[in-house]
């Protein structure tokens, strides 16, 4: 995921967090708080679930934030 902020300095620095994930997604995905890269911690098993859902929040140094659903 990617978010940008036009502010300079610390107020323009964006960090990412996982705010919500379905039970099936817990322990499978990792979110890099600096880059927003989502990676797998283990292989997906489509016999377990055919869909996964995460809610990612981006927050700037000034306290503003937004969220996005990743399916």
N, C-alpha and C positions, 0 to 999 in steps of 0.2 A: 504494500500500500504506500501511497505517497501523499503528503500534504505539504503545502508551502505557506510561508508567512513573509510578507514584504518588510516587516520590521527589521531593524539592525540590532546586532548584539544579542544578548541573552533573550530578549523578547521575541526574536525571530527564530530561536532554536526550537525545533519541534521534536517531541518524544512520543512514542507509541506504546499503548498498553492494550492487553486483551481485557475487555470489560465483561464479556459474556461468551460462553461457548456451550454448545449442546453437550449433553452427557457423552455422546458418542465421540466428540472431538477432544475431550479431556485426555491429556497425555499423548496426543498424536501430533499436535502442531506447536511450534515455537515461534514467537514473534520477537525480532530484534528491536529493542526499544529505541535504538539510534537510527537505523536505516529503514525500518518498517518491513523488512523482509520476513516473509512467512516461510518456514521450512518444516519438513517432516521429521519427527523424532523416531518414527517407525513406519513401516510400509502400510499403505491403506489396504484394508480387507473389505471388499465390496460385498462379501457375504455377511459381514457384521452390520454394515450400513452403506447405502448407496448415495448418501448425501451428508455433508457436514456443514455446520454453520458457526461462524465466529462473529463477534462484534468488536471492532477495533476502534479505540479512541486515540485521536491525536490531540496533543496539548502543547501550546506554545509557552514560552517563558513568562508571558504576561498573564497566564491563567485562562486564556480563551481555549475552547476545545470544540471538537466536532467528532461525530461517530459515523462509522460505515459498517454495513453488514457485508460479510464475505461468505459466499456459499460455494 
